[in-house]
Amino acid sequence: MNIREQNEAPAAMMIDWGCIIRAVLKRWEVIVLAAIISAVGAYILAGELYSPRYSATTTYVVSERSESVNVYSSLDAASDLAEAFTDILNSNILKEKVSLQTGLSMDNVKIRASLISDTNLLDLKVTADRPEDAFFILEALIEHHDIVTSKVMGNAVLQTLKAPTVPTVPDNVRNNKGIAVKAGIAAAVAAVVTLGIICYLSDTVKNAEQAAELIDAKLLSVIHHENSRVRIGKGGLSVKRRLLIHLPSCGFHFSETFKNLRARVEHRMAEDQGKILLIASAAKGEGRTTVASNLAVAFAQKNKRVVLIDCNTAAPAIASLFSITREKDMMLKRFSYSIGTNTDYSVLRNEDTRLYIVTTVRMNGAAEFFLGASMKRMLEILSTKFDYIILDSPCFDEGIEGECLARLASHTLLVVRQDDQKAKRINDMIDTVSAAGSKVIGFVFNDVKASFVPGNDGKNDVYGYGYGGYAGYGGKYGSRYGKYSNYGNYRYGKYEYGRYGYHKQQGQEIDPDTLD
């Protein structure tokens, strides 16, 4: 099977151990809680069910009634007697005699005889619920056992070597703590296995292969996880950083991912000469604002006139992400009312990114505003002044605002976070967006984390290490790691050269800006 055939294997048959392990670790509270509850329950139950058992013991010397007694004959006699002695001692006749003498019940009493290896010594042990019972029963057995043994083995002589004493320590020492620890560990293991099975059986999109197969849209880019926290100095505090590609603290691969995503988006929007792009997701926390902001910055870096509008009136985040403050007149609602008379767009410009930004605040009645005349008119005017208008949408799960914005945007780009939403929910959102009249140009698979399994670290996904998902970018038609190296828009290594890459097996140049 060649590499391409392996990549085309059904995604449903793949086990993404990285996602399973992360899903289990993410629910560590469940595991700990299950272990604690089981340990406490086992501790209490062990205490309630604990019943001490005590054993009284005596030792006999076994010999034969014969003038020619020697060591070997005594050993033979002891061995023969040991085989039958336990049955003799547990006989009904003997038990009745002992019960009559002691006045104790023999129902829960255990009597055992065992030969000490390579000797003619025989241990007799009586186990009962109380130490006194074990002692008295053993005393009675010593007194009356010859009634039976003399009839079964007449030649055997038993002489007491060690007299019995009242036991003081139970055979089964209480070990509630040990039982609790074992129960806690067993419960934790069971919880881990259960969570792993639940994760495996869930319909969430776990890797790029599944994303390409299960979602009814084109996979444009795989955006790998970028740590949002950075440590200052050795042993310093961990502080939150802004994930914006124009900042020097942002990783190289993360920045390159958005530059290549820009090429994909630009190509697809040019097909319909669209200018308004909605960045949408099914649920909150999928990285929608980060994708919208960095894609806008990537367009601005290419000298495109871009306006980024924060339409997430449920949880505005763009102003905080860019660390900007705006007067209320420059925020979305008031700006849309005054745009006809205000032609000075420089007040919206962010000098660090050369990006034009319209911020917002929490807003009641956002759906009515998005469908109103002022919002529509604002977008029409901005379309004549800017190359691209990027709208950061509220998530579709929280209301109809996202669907209202889809009616205004010519194109929509979806953000799908790894192992977050079910494929059916994402496909339902795609149908909703399409029904609203916006063209879904594809989706980005966001926040993809490295796998814990060697050889499946997430950087070798079908669509590459965040390089737009196409050949020349570490993609399906040329991804090689170790043997090849990728740097930005260039490929170096055996058989692959130049900006667009050249793959020996294809034998042709591949332009990532035109390849569909």
Secondary structure, 3 states (H helix, E strand, C coil): CCHHHHHCCCHHHCCCHHHHHHHHHHCHHHHHHHHHHHHHHHHHHHHHHCCCCEEEEEEEEEEECCCCCCHHHHHHHHHHHHHHHHHHHCCHHHHHHHHHHHCCCCCCCEEEEEECCCCCEEEEEEEECCHHHHHHHHHHHHHHCHHHHHHHCCCEEEEEEECCCCCCCCCCCCCHHHHHHHHHHHHHHHHHHHHHHHHHHCCECCCHHHHHHHCCCCEEEEEECCCCEEECCCCCCEEECCCCCCCCCCCHHHHHHHHHHHHHHHHHHHHCCCCEEEEECCCCCCCHHHHHHHHHHHHHHCCCCEEEEECCCCCCCHHHHHCCCCCHHHCHHHHHHHCCCCCCHHHHEECCCCEEEECCCCCCCHHHHHCCHHHHHHHHHHHHHCCEEEEECCCHHHCCHHHHHHCCCCEEEEEEECCCCEHHHHHHHHHHHHHCCCEEEEEEEEEECCCCCCCCCCCCCCCCCCCCCCCCCCCCCCCCCCCEEEECCEEEECCCCCCCCECCCCCCECCCCCCC
